[in-house]
Amino acid sequence: MLPRLIQSTSSFLFQRITQTHTTTLFRILYSTVSIYDNIPRKLKKFERKPLVRSINELKREGRKRRKERQKVDEIILQSPANGLLVQKLIPVAKEVYAARSEVLSSVSRLVNYIAIYTCSICGDVHVGDPPHKIRTCNVRGSLSSKEHSWVKGGIEHVMPHVESFHLYDRIGRAVSHNEMLQVDRIPAIVELCIQAGLDIPEYPTRRRTFPVYCVAGRIIDFEKRFPKDISLDKDIDEYGLPYQKKRLNEDTNSMEMHCDDIQAVAVRGMKAWKKMCTGASKLMETYAVQTCGYCPEVQVGPKGHRARNCQAYKHQMRDGQHAWQEATINDFVPPVYVYHVQDQPLVNELKRYYGMLPAVVELFSQAGAPVEKNYAHTMRVDVVVPELDEEKWVV
């Protein structure tokens, strides 16, 4: 049965559709659903990121906390709010860190075989050679034809680098504005793994053996001693914040791949990407991650830092401070969506038929890795890309 959307009486178009699809399940030429319904749209400068929980729910929690602070009673805290680790999530943190290293190693090898382009004006990314001709460059300074000005890109365009302040004590006080140049900034996903139980010698963190207590809304820590293997004079200041040290050496080729099969590298990278995203989402359900509602700043921990370095919409009204809210996996591991290249070059006239994928997934896909089924809705596998002379027959 032909779709209702194809309202052409042309026998040529009817014959082409029936010849193209030999099975009983027909794909449609155009979908009435929004082209990229499940892809987060690019927000305007004055728009705030959507909240994970409704504002009414946040207000109810705030009123509840204020009532609890009025009572001089002890509030029993559960892990990790009491400073202790969640033991069942320690293996997950180690798996996420290992999966991230494997993804970086796979991407660093595949970029030598598959070209990555980025627009020097608007920052859009394309994976594959040649770059597409779709005219979507519509920012200040772009060409009048809205064509992209493509230049060679790299790993940082496929996997954006999101950093966070490294906290020695995750339930201690927040990093102040005067301390933002003294505290190390490391990849946010690494900081999440450290707070969830991963131990990295370059970045020590406090592991409590006794929980903290909450009385009238104030945290009381009866464990005053520091770990014996950490020198307070050299590594930690008097407030429990780590001094800035040598940055973590992130060698993307640390996991040596002796296999010359690029497809095998892509398959391993695809599995590692899925494991990293799934594990990070699982950790974020227990360990809080904060993000600014107007800029990409991310802070791992129960509260955001106090550095006044926000340059987003109406930052003057906030004195440069960030508008902290609960983060999502897209804020933590931002996916860069690119057009999904199948068999033919992408042209501007048929842009509404093309699907999209995260740049990392598209890179692995072009290297021969199978794409997971959960990306089917963005790939638009149910849509046939017509020829240019057939496009005018589509309603």
C-alpha positions as CSV (number, residue, x, y, z in Angstrom):
1,M,0.0,0.0,0.0
2,L,1.5,3.3,-1.1
3,P,1.7,6.1,1.5
4,R,-1.0,8.8,1.6
5,L,1.6,11.5,1.3
6,I,2.5,10.5,-2.3
7,Q,-0.2,12.3,-4.2
8,S,1.1,12.0,-7.7
9,T,-0.7,10.3,-10.6
10,S,2.5,10.0,-12.6
11,S,3.0,6.5,-13.7
12,F,6.7,7.0,-13.9
13,L,6.9,7.8,-10.2
14,F,4.7,4.8,-9.4
15,Q,6.8,2.4,-11.4
16,R,10.0,3.7,-9.8
17,I,8.7,3.2,-6.3
18,T,7.5,-0.3,-7.0
19,Q,10.8,-1.2,-8.6
20,T,12.8,0.2,-5.8
21,H,10.9,-1.7,-3.0
22,T,10.5,-5.3,-3.8
23,T,9.4,-6.2,-0.3
24,T,6.0,-5.8,1.2
25,L,7.1,-3.0,3.5
26,F,7.4,0.3,1.7
27,R,9.4,3.2,2.9
28,I,8.0,6.7,2.4
29,L,9.5,9.6,0.6
30,Y,8.7,12.2,3.1
31,S,7.5,12.1,6.7
32,T,5.0,14.4,8.3
33,V,6.9,14.2,11.6
34,S,9.4,16.8,12.4
35,I,12.7,16.0,10.6
36,Y,14.8,15.7,13.7
37,D,12.2,15.3,16.5
38,N,14.5,13.7,19.0
39,I,17.6,15.8,18.3
40,P,18.1,18.7,20.7
41,R,17.8,21.9,18.8
42,K,20.4,24.6,19.0
43,L,19.1,27.2,21.6
44,K,19.2,30.9,21.0
45,K,21.4,33.1,23.1
46,F,18.5,34.3,25.3
47,E,17.0,30.8,25.8
48,R,17.7,28.8,28.9
49,K,18.3,25.0,28.8
50,P,15.2,23.0,29.6
51,L,15.0,21.8,33.2
52,V,15.3,18.1,34.0
53,R,12.6,18.5,36.7
54,S,9.7,20.9,36.7
55,I,10.0,24.2,38.5
56,N,7.1,23.3,40.8
57,E,9.0,20.2,41.9
58,L,12.1,22.2,42.6
59,K,10.1,24.7,44.6
60,R,8.6,21.9,46.7
61,E,12.0,20.5,47.5
62,G,13.3,24.0,48.5
63,R,10.4,24.5,50.9
64,K,11.0,21.1,52.4
65,R,14.6,21.8,53.0
66,R,13.8,25.1,54.6
67,K,11.4,23.4,57.0
68,E,14.1,20.8,57.9
69,R,16.6,23.5,58.7
70,Q,14.2,25.0,61.2
71,K,14.2,21.8,63.2
72,V,17.3,21.0,65.2
73,D,17.2,17.3,64.4
74,E,19.6,15.0,62.8
75,I,18.9,14.2,59.1
76,I,20.1,10.8,58.1
77,L,22.0,11.0,54.8
78,Q,22.5,8.2,52.4
79,S,25.5,7.6,50.2
80,P,27.0,9.5,48.4
81,A,25.4,12.5,50.2
82,N,27.1,11.4,53.5
83,G,30.6,11.4,51.9
84,L,30.8,7.6,51.4
85,L,31.0,5.8,48.1
86,V,28.3,3.8,46.6
87,Q,30.1,0.4,46.4
88,K,28.1,-1.0,43.5
89,L,29.0,1.9,41.3
90,I,32.8,1.7,41.7
91,P,33.1,-1.0,38.9
92,V,30.9,1.2,36.7
93,A,33.2,4.2,37.2
94,K,36.2,2.1,36.2
95,E,34.4,0.8,33.1
96,V,33.4,4.3,32.0
97,Y,37.0,5.5,32.4
98,A,38.3,2.5,30.4
99,A,35.6,2.9,27.7
100,R,36.5,6.6,27.3
101,S,40.1,5.8,26.8
102,E,39.2,3.2,24.1
103,V,36.9,5.7,22.4
104,L,39.6,8.3,22.2
105,S,42.1,5.7,21.0
106,S,39.7,4.5,18.2
107,V,38.8,8.0,17.1
108,S,42.4,9.2,17.0
109,R,43.2,6.3,14.7
110,L,40.1,6.6,12.4
111,V,40.6,10.3,11.8
112,N,43.7,9.3,9.8
113,Y,41.5,7.5,7.3
114,I,38.2,9.4,7.3
115,A,38.2,13.1,6.8
116,I,36.6,15.5,9.3
117,Y,35.6,19.0,8.2
118,T,34.4,21.9,10.3
119,C,33.0,25.3,9.2
120,S,35.3,28.1,10.1
121,I,32.4,30.5,10.5
122,C,29.5,28.7,12.2
123,G,31.4,25.6,13.6
124,D,29.2,22.9,11.9
125,V,30.9,19.6,11.5
126,H,30.8,17.1,8.6
127,V,32.3,13.6,8.6
128,G,33.4,12.2,5.2
129,D,34.8,13.3,2.0
130,P,33.7,15.5,0.2
131,P,31.9,17.9,2.6
132,H,28.2,18.5,1.9
133,K,26.8,21.4,-0.1
134,I,23.8,22.1,2.2
135,R,23.4,25.9,2.7
136,T,22.8,26.1,6.5
137,C,25.5,28.6,7.6
138,N,23.3,31.3,8.9
139,V,25.3,33.3,11.4
140,R,26.9,36.7,11.5
141,G,29.8,36.8,9.1
142,S,28.6,33.9,6.9
143,L,28.4,34.1,3.2
144,S,25.3,35.5,1.4
145,S,24.8,32.1,-0.2
146,K,24.8,30.5,3.3
147,E,27.4,27.9,2.2
148,H,29.8,26.6,4.7
149,S,33.5,27.5,4.6
150,W,35.0,24.0,5.3
151,V,38.4,23.5,6.8
152,K,40.1,20.4,8.2
153,G,38.9,19.3,11.6
154,G,40.2,17.0,14.3
155,I,39.2,15.0,17.4
156,E,38.1,18.1,19.3
157,H,35.4,18.7,16.8
158,V,34.0,15.2,17.0
159,M,34.3,14.9,20.8
160,P,34.0,18.4,22.4
161,H,36.2,18.8,25.5
162,V,34.0,19.5,28.6
163,E,36.0,20.3,31.7
164,S,35.2,20.5,35.4
165,F,37.0,21.6,38.6
166,H,38.6,18.7,40.4
167,L,37.3,18.6,43.9
168,Y,39.4,17.0,46.7
169,D,36.3,16.8,48.9
170,R,33.1,16.6,46.9
171,I,30.8,17.6,49.9
172,G,33.1,20.4,51.0
173,R,32.7,24.0,50.1
174,A,32.5,25.2,46.5
175,V,35.4,26.7,44.6
176,S,35.4,30.5,45.0
177,H,36.2,33.0,42.3
178,N,39.6,33.8,43.7
179,E,40.5,30.1,43.7
180,M,39.5,29.2,40.1
181,L,43.1,29.6,38.8
182,Q,44.5,27.5,41.6
183,V,42.3,24.4,41.2
184,D,42.9,21.9,38.4
185,R,40.4,21.5,35.6
186,I,40.1,18.0,34.2
187,P,37.6,16.3,31.8
188,A,34.2,16.2,33.4
189,I,33.7,12.5,32.8
190,V,37.0,11.8,34.5
191,E,36.0,13.9,37.5
192,L,32.7,12.0,37.7
193,C,34.6,8.7,37.7
194,I,37.0,9.9,40.4
195,Q,34.1,11.0,42.6
196,A,32.4,7.6,42.0
197,G,35.4,5.6,43.2
198,L,38.1,5.7,40.5
199,D,41.6,6.4,42.0
200,I,44.1,8.4,39.9
201,P,47.4,9.2,41.7
202,E,47.7,12.6,39.9
203,Y,44.4,13.8,41.3
204,P,43.9,12.7,44.9
205,T,40.5,12.8,46.5
206,R,39.3,12.3,50.0
207,R,37.8,8.9,50.8
208,R,35.9,8.9,54.1
209,T,35.6,5.9,56.4
210,F,32.9,7.6,58.5
211,P,29.8,9.4,57.2
212,V,29.1,13.1,57.8
213,Y,26.1,14.2,59.7
214,C,23.5,16.8,58.8
215,V,21.9,18.7,61.7
216,A,19.5,21.6,61.0
217,G,20.7,21.7,57.4
218,R,24.4,22.1,58.3
219,I,27.0,19.4,57.5
220,I,29.0,18.3,60.5
221,D,32.2,16.3,59.8
222,F,33.6,14.5,62.9
223,E,36.5,13.0,60.8
224,K,39.1,15.7,60.9
225,R,42.1,13.8,59.9
226,F,43.4,13.6,56.3
227,P,44.7,10.4,54.6
228,K,48.2,9.5,55.6
229,D,49.4,9.1,52.0
230,I,48.6,12.8,51.1
231,S,50.8,15.6,52.3
232,L,48.8,18.5,53.4
233,D,51.6,21.0,52.9
234,K,52.4,20.0,49.3
235,D,49.1,18.8,47.7
236,I,46.2,20.2,49.8
237,D,45.7,23.7,51.1
238,E,44.2,24.6,54.5
239,Y,40.7,24.5,53.1
240,G,41.0,21.1,51.6
241,L,41.4,22.2,48.0
242,P,44.2,20.7,45.8
243,Y,46.9,22.9,44.4
244,Q,47.3,23.0,40.7
245,K,49.7,20.3,39.5
246,K,50.8,18.8,36.3
247,R,47.8,18.1,34.1
248,L,46.7,14.5,33.5
249,N,48.6,13.1,30.5
250,E,45.8,12.0,28.2
251,D,47.6,10.0,25.5
252,T,44.9,8.9,23.1
253,N,47.2,6.2,21.8
254,S,47.8,4.7,25.3
255,M,45.8,1.6,24.4
256,E,47.8,0.3,21.5
257,M,45.9,-1.3,18.7
258,H,48.0,-3.6,16.7
259,C,45.1,-4.7,14.5
260,D,45.2,-3.1,11.0
261,D,41.5,-3.8,10.4
262,I,39.8,-0.4,10.5
263,Q,36.4,-2.0,10.7
264,A,37.4,-3.9,13.8
265,V,38.7,-0.7,15.4
266,A,35.4,1.0,14.6
267,V,33.3,-1.9,16.1
268,R,35.3,-1.7,19.3
269,G,35.0,2.0,19.4
270,M,31.2,1.8,18.9
271,K,30.8,-0.6,21.7
272,A,33.0,1.5,24.0
273,W,31.0,4.7,23.1
274,K,27.7,2.9,24.1
275,K,29.3,1.6,27.3
276,M,30.6,5.1,28.1
277,C,27.3,6.9,27.6
278,T,25.3,4.2,29.4
279,G,27.7,4.1,32.3
280,A,27.9,7.9,32.6
281,S,24.1,8.1,32.7
282,K,23.9,5.5,35.4
283,L,26.5,7.4,37.5
284,M,24.6,10.7,37.0
285,E,21.5,9.2,38.5
286,T,23.4,9.0,41.9
287,Y,26.2,11.5,41.6
288,A,24.9,15.0,40.9
289,V,26.3,17.0,38.0
290,Q,25.5,20.7,37.6
291,T,25.4,22.8,34.4
292,C,24.9,26.4,33.7
293,G,21.5,27.1,32.1
294,Y,23.0,29.6,29.6
295,C,26.5,28.4,28.9
296,P,28.3,25.0,28.5
297,E,30.0,25.2,31.9
298,V,29.7,21.9,33.9
299,Q,30.6,21.1,37.5
300,V,30.6,17.6,38.9
301,G,29.3,17.6,42.5
302,P,26.3,18.5,44.6
303,K,26.7,22.2,44.0
304,G,28.2,24.5,41.3
305,H,31.3,26.5,41.8
306,R,31.3,30.3,42.5
307,A,33.6,31.5,39.8
308,R,32.2,34.5,38.0
309,N,33.2,33.7,34.5
310,C,29.8,33.3,32.8
311,Q,29.6,35.3,29.6
312,A,26.1,34.2,28.5
313,Y,22.8,36.0,28.3
314,K,22.3,38.6,31.1
315,H,25.4,37.6,33.0
316,Q,25.6,41.1,34.4
317,M,22.4,40.5,36.4
318,R,24.1,37.5,38.0
319,D,27.4,39.3,38.6
320,G,29.0,36.8,36.2
321,Q,27.9,33.8,38.2
322,H,26.4,30.8,36.5
323,A,22.8,29.8,36.6
324,W,23.2,26.3,37.9
325,Q,20.7,23.6,37.2
326,E,20.7,19.8,37.0
327,A,22.7,18.5,34.0
328,T,21.7,15.9,31.5
329,I,23.9,13.4,29.5
330,N,23.8,15.8,26.5
331,D,25.4,18.5,28.7
332,F,27.9,16.1,30.1
333,V,28.8,14.3,26.9
334,P,27.6,16.8,24.2
335,P,26.8,14.9,20.9
336,V,27.7,16.8,17.7
337,Y,25.1,15.9,15.2
338,V,26.2,15.6,11.6
339,Y,24.4,14.5,8.4
340,H,24.4,10.8,7.8
341,V,26.2,10.0,4.5
342,Q,25.0,6.9,2.8
343,D,25.7,6.4,-0.9
344,Q,25.6,9.8,-2.6
345,P,26.8,13.3,-2.0
346,L,24.5,15.6,0.0
347,V,22.9,18.4,-1.9
348,N,20.9,21.3,-0.6
349,E,17.7,20.6,-2.6
350,L,17.2,17.3,-0.8
351,K,18.3,18.3,2.7
352,R,14.9,17.5,4.3
353,Y,15.3,13.8,3.5
354,Y,18.7,13.3,5.1
355,G,19.2,11.8,8.6
356,M,21.6,12.7,11.3
357,L,23.9,11.0,13.7
358,P,26.3,12.0,16.4
359,A,29.7,12.7,14.9
360,V,31.4,9.9,16.8
361,V,28.8,7.4,15.7
362,E,28.9,8.6,12.1
363,L,32.7,8.2,12.1
364,F,32.4,4.6,13.3
365,S,29.6,4.0,10.8
366,Q,31.7,5.1,7.8
367,A,34.5,2.9,9.0
368,G,32.2,-0.2,8.9
369,A,30.7,-0.5,12.3
370,P,26.9,-1.3,12.5
371,V,24.8,1.4,14.0
372,E,22.6,0.7,17.0
373,K,18.9,0.5,16.6
374,N,18.3,3.4,19.0
375,Y,19.7,5.8,16.3
376,A,17.1,4.6,13.7
377,H,14.8,7.6,14.4
378,T,17.6,10.1,13.7
379,M,19.0,8.2,10.7
380,R,15.5,8.3,9.0
381,V,15.9,4.8,7.6
382,D,12.2,4.9,6.7
383,V,12.7,7.7,4.2
384,V,13.8,7.2,0.6
385,V,16.0,9.9,-0.9
386,P,14.5,10.6,-4.3
387,E,16.3,11.8,-7.4
388,L,16.4,15.5,-8.1
389,D,13.9,15.2,-11.0
390,E,11.5,13.2,-8.7
391,E,11.6,15.7,-5.8
392,K,9.1,18.0,-7.4
393,W,6.5,15.2,-7.4
394,V,6.6,14.9,-3.6
395,V,4.0,16.8,-1.6
